[in-house]
Amino acid sequence: MIRKGTATKNVPEDVSEKQKLPLETARIKRVAPGNVPENAFQGQLLDLIRSDPRITYNEMAVQTQRNRKTVQRHLKVLKEMGWVRRIGPAKGGYWEVVEP
């Protein structure tokens, strides 16, 4: 049974009812238990910041061999979880790791 107003248009008829979830269900943000970094890459970013608080996005991207945008996305998650914060302006500021 599909509820009225759910975003399931263009779904083939052979798709089971479980697969016809509303889009709102897919947008639920996953929160890790205990407010810990979700993966090893985020832990690696925390280690880089601890070793050099003035490190830039570009330097982190080079050292981790990842795209700059990937670094930004993971740091955004870490900021939302309260693990890091940026002190000062974009140029001349520094990162601070907040230990829980």
Wavefront OBJ file of the C-alpha trace (Angstrom):
o trace
v 0.000 0.000 0.000
v 1.393 3.401 -0.975
v 0.387 6.466 0.976
v -1.010 9.431 -0.867
v 1.540 12.166 -1.467
v 4.650 10.013 -1.364
v 7.277 10.438 -4.038
v 7.039 7.099 -5.830
v 6.289 8.138 -9.383
v 8.202 6.421 -12.157
v 8.529 3.262 -10.050
v 8.215 0.072 -12.093
v 5.248 -2.149 -11.260
v 7.448 -5.145 -10.361
v 9.044 -3.306 -7.410
v 7.959 -4.685 -4.023
v 6.118 -2.571 -1.462
v 9.219 -2.404 0.787
v 11.186 -0.778 -2.015
v 8.524 1.926 -2.518
v 9.542 3.997 0.504
v 8.883 7.736 0.484
v 11.864 9.968 -0.234
v 11.731 11.402 3.292
v 12.838 8.011 4.620
v 15.947 8.079 2.449
v 16.921 11.535 3.726
v 17.221 10.558 7.384
v 20.672 11.504 8.569
v 22.674 8.637 9.976
v 24.149 9.431 13.368
v 26.926 7.254 14.687
v 26.478 5.915 18.214
v 28.450 7.713 20.889
v 29.224 10.686 18.625
v 32.400 9.134 17.185
v 33.900 9.677 13.728
v 31.939 7.569 11.248
v 34.917 6.152 9.359
v 38.693 5.869 9.192
v 39.004 8.805 6.789
v 37.440 11.174 9.316
v 39.828 9.853 11.949
v 42.685 10.521 9.550
v 41.494 14.123 9.117
v 41.408 14.564 12.903
v 44.988 13.273 13.143
v 46.130 15.720 10.444
v 44.482 18.626 12.259
v 46.036 17.586 15.583
v 49.484 17.513 13.979
v 49.061 20.883 12.199
v 46.106 23.071 13.244
v 46.825 25.568 10.438
v 46.502 22.914 7.711
v 44.370 23.891 4.698
v 41.747 21.920 2.767
v 44.179 21.597 -0.137
v 46.987 20.275 2.060
v 44.633 17.718 3.622
v 43.492 16.637 0.170
v 47.074 16.128 -1.009
v 48.133 14.227 2.119
v 45.075 11.945 2.072
v 45.075 11.556 -1.728
v 41.426 12.578 -1.865
v 39.544 15.314 -3.652
v 39.328 18.716 -1.925
v 35.519 18.533 -2.022
v 35.619 15.138 -0.259
v 37.733 16.662 2.516
v 35.301 19.573 2.846
v 32.301 17.237 3.011
v 33.831 15.078 5.749
v 34.985 18.098 7.759
v 31.460 19.488 7.550
v 30.177 16.266 9.136
v 32.865 16.463 11.833
v 31.894 20.089 12.552
v 28.206 19.134 12.824
v 29.114 16.321 15.229
v 31.147 18.759 17.331
v 34.558 17.149 16.759
v 36.261 20.131 15.093
v 35.721 23.836 14.755
v 37.348 26.563 12.723
v 38.794 29.459 14.715
v 39.389 32.754 12.933
v 38.999 33.718 9.285
v 39.406 31.477 6.249
v 42.867 32.938 5.671
v 44.970 32.956 8.812
v 42.631 30.865 10.966
v 43.229 27.426 12.401
v 41.396 24.210 13.239
v 40.690 23.021 16.738
v 39.901 19.404 17.621
v 37.323 19.281 20.403
v 37.842 16.168 22.525
v 34.532 14.787 23.851
l 1 2 3 4 5 6 7 8 9 10 11 12 13 14 15 16 17 18 19 20 21 22 23 24 25 26 27 28 29 30 31 32 33 34 35 36 37 38 39 40 41 42 43 44 45 46 47 48 49 50 51 52 53 54 55 56 57 58 59 60 61 62 63 64 65 66 67 68 69 70 71 72 73 74 75 76 77 78 79 80 81 82 83 84 85 86 87 88 89 90 91 92 93 94 95 96 97 98 99 100
